[in-house]
């Protein structure tokens, strides 16, 4: 590890930070009911006020007179290490001693900028901004020291938690300068350090929350306990858009510990972040609430989605891709090129709905105060939670406080605050603090599901086997259907493996086919890249087989030579590019080729079908990061196909925390293999069939690869995404490996539907 661990703050966050912050410090979440605060004696009050003074040049940095540096993390920690990474950018730029840094968790507030911890955006979106926040404080501390010493500021430097004047050998600690610096104007022109002076950035850093998580002392949503708090378990409509037409609460209320049975309002389309409605049982404890819910007698009306059936809808999507859709990408004349092709390769791929299945199901605590509401939630999106609670309660947003706890996984599910609104509504209805706890069954059966997708790809080959035409049709209910009445994808989803795939092919056409949603669709880790990468990378391997060539050689040929791919070559007018400039983050095929060449070298690709193993390859660019994956499969002693080994190579530009990058990519492999092998949510009569891990399987320890290798092939250039890009290439690499081992194609997921795994 590089440098000493950052000390975790174990007391409540100071009120204020200029009146804008009211967050909780790390570790301050109680596991037992907290006692009321004792009376404060004058000496303690004076000490607290002295510590509260000091330098606060912005919302994120506070240098106290006692020398502590408090740094605010405005993003949510869900195991990805954001609290171990983002504050380091500020601390290194400031020159702080990491052992004297305290990390504070920000509440939900627009003053912090975008707090939605989603889209692999935390580092790439805030790298420069956070450095500037730290540099601002450093410049003010240097200015204060220079003023005291009567020297030029440019003759002073800040490092090791102090400002130094090297010519005279003088130094002053940050705490000694904090009050004087606070009286100086905040500089407008911020000067960043040379990158080489960032002592911890780019190194392997410790996971700060790791010890608390392992010991059980970390504070998650379900760990919040307030005086007089009650727990609610909700019976939600089995079908999205359904409602309770009648209910009898007599037996539920007879359960010891049950305090109330509260109907919740049914949502109206589009569902967005509204709760699903239903009947809540509010009790003294979780077990009583669960027993009470089981005793409810409810009559449900299914509503408009009651006929939704997965097998029927599969045929609907297949029919959709069998007809022309809306052209979203076009180069050359695909029709003419297909007509003149010597050979055609065609395949249809299908990926089912998936659930997020985070280890910690959704949970939130709310306390209603009449004209205000306070919330504690394991949320990825505290600002959306704040806004949604305010709207549901009829409050102004400034009267809603959202405290962010640790998240036991998120994957995009906890960006949707429906469960937070449930807690707020029940706190208001009962007049007591309420914790809404979702069970595993609730989580699986009432998710914002990853969408179901069908894709049809056709390639035309000339007499020499060169691909001269490419047609790609994709159909899936888009995420936008959760927020509006639409059946067509937005560019933000189509850029994820349709619009942005580099193809050195003269004639290319991609079409978006309409597909209507009958359940809540939400983003899941890597979003549309999952099904698009599966189809495209599997299909390129099919093309290789049709022309009897090495899949790696075919992949490199279709990607084409090293170059920056233009919009004209892509056949599109614009590209969202994950919200980043194409000038700064172009589509660079040299980076595709680099990760392919390196990962196949590591996996000994030339011996890909020896010693009982078979290798499969895939590459994909998502969230601006380039990732290539090789999967090795073997036949186990029982005849089942077993994933033996996985290699993943990535180019994500400048990194902050290399240890977390490795961990994210190792986790991405297991996450992706779970879904590729077993992941499937199906609907019958509008309701979800699966209910727990017995029928929504995740990969188990004995099934995991014996080795997962992660290599970073480059670490310069602008920062790219890390949390999600490791997922998309895994499923197609696995499918291609299974073909190499068995001679059978995988076109439908999950693989367990067809193969013994």
JOTARA-V909459 format. One line per field, one symbol per residue. ss: DSSP state (H for helix, E for strand, - for the rest). phi: phi as a letter, one per 40 degrees, with the letter a starting at -180 (. if undefined). burial: 1 if it has 16 or more other ideal C-beta (glycine too) atoms within 10 Angstrom, else 0. A space follows every 50 residues. Layout:
BEGIN
ss->???
phi->???
burial->???
END
This chain:
BEGIN
ss->---------------E----E---E----------------HHHHHHHHH HH--EEEE--EEE-----EEEEE--------HHHHHHHHHHHHH---HHH EEEEE----HHH---------HHHHHHHHHHHHHHHHHHHHHHHHHHHH- --HHHEEEE--EEEE----EEEEHHHHHHHHH------------HHH--- --E------HHHHHH----EHHH------EEEEEE---E---EEEEEE-H HHH----EEEEEEE-------------EEEEEE--HHHHHHHHHH-EEEE E-HHH----HHHHHHHHHHHH----EEEEEE--HHHHHH---EEEEEEEE E-EE--------EEEEEE----EEEEE----HHHHHHHHHHHH---HHHE EEEE-E------HHH--HHHHHHHHHHHHH---EEEE--HHHHHH---EE --EEEEEEEEE-----EEEEEEEEEE--HHHH--------HHHH------ -------EEEEEE-------E-------HHHHHHHHHHHHHHHHHH---- HHHHHHHHH----EE-HHHH------HHH-------EEHHHHHHHHHHHH HH--HHH------EEEEEEEEE--EEEEEEEEEEE-----EEEEEEEEEE E-----EHHHHHHHHHHHHHHHHHHHH---E-EE--EE------------ HHH---EEEEEEEE-------------HHHHHHHHHHHHHHH-----E-- HHH----
phi->.bgccccccbaccdchfggcbacbcdgccccbdccccccccdcccccccc ccchcbcacbbbbcccgcbbbcbcbccbhcgcccbcccccccccgccccb bbcbccccacccgcbccagfbccccbdccccccccccccccccccccccf bcdccbbbafgabbbccbgcabcdccbdccccccccccccbcccdccccb cgccbccccddccccgccbbdcccbbdgcbbbbbccdcbcgcaccaabcd cccccdgcbabbcbcccbcccfbcccghbbbbacacccccccccccbbbb bcgcbcccbccccdccccccccbdbccbaabgbcdcccccccabbbabbb bcdbbcfccbcdaabbbcbgbaabbbacbcbccccccccdcccgbcdccb bbcbccbcgbfhcccbcdcccdccccccccgbcbbcbccccdcccbcccc ccabbbbbbbbcccgccbaabbbbbaccddccbacabbccdccccchbcb ccbcbcbbabbbbcaccbacbacbdgfcdccccdcccccccccdccbfbc dccccccccgcdacccccccgbcaadffgbccccbccbcccdcccccccc cccfdcbcbbfgbbbbbababafgbbbbbbbbbaccdcgccbccabbbbb bbgcbbbccccdccccccccdccdcccbcabbbbfgbcccaaccbbcbcb dcccdcabbbbccaabgccbcbcbcccdcccccccccccccbgbcbbbbc cccbbcb
burial->01101101100011001000111111011000000000000000000000 00011111111111101111111111111111111111111111111101 11111111101101111111111111100111111111111111110010 00000111101111100000111111111111000000010010000111 11101111100110000111111111001111111111111111001010 01001011111101011010101111111111100101111110110101 01001101110011001001100010011011010011001000101111 11111111011111111100001111111111111111110110100011 11111111111111111111111111111101111111100111111111 11111111111000101111111111111111000111101111111111 11111011111110101111111111111111111111111111111000 11011111110000100011110011110100001111101111111111 00101001000011111111111111111111111000001111111111 11111111111111111111111111111111100111010000011110 00101001111111000011111111111111111111111000111111 1100101
END
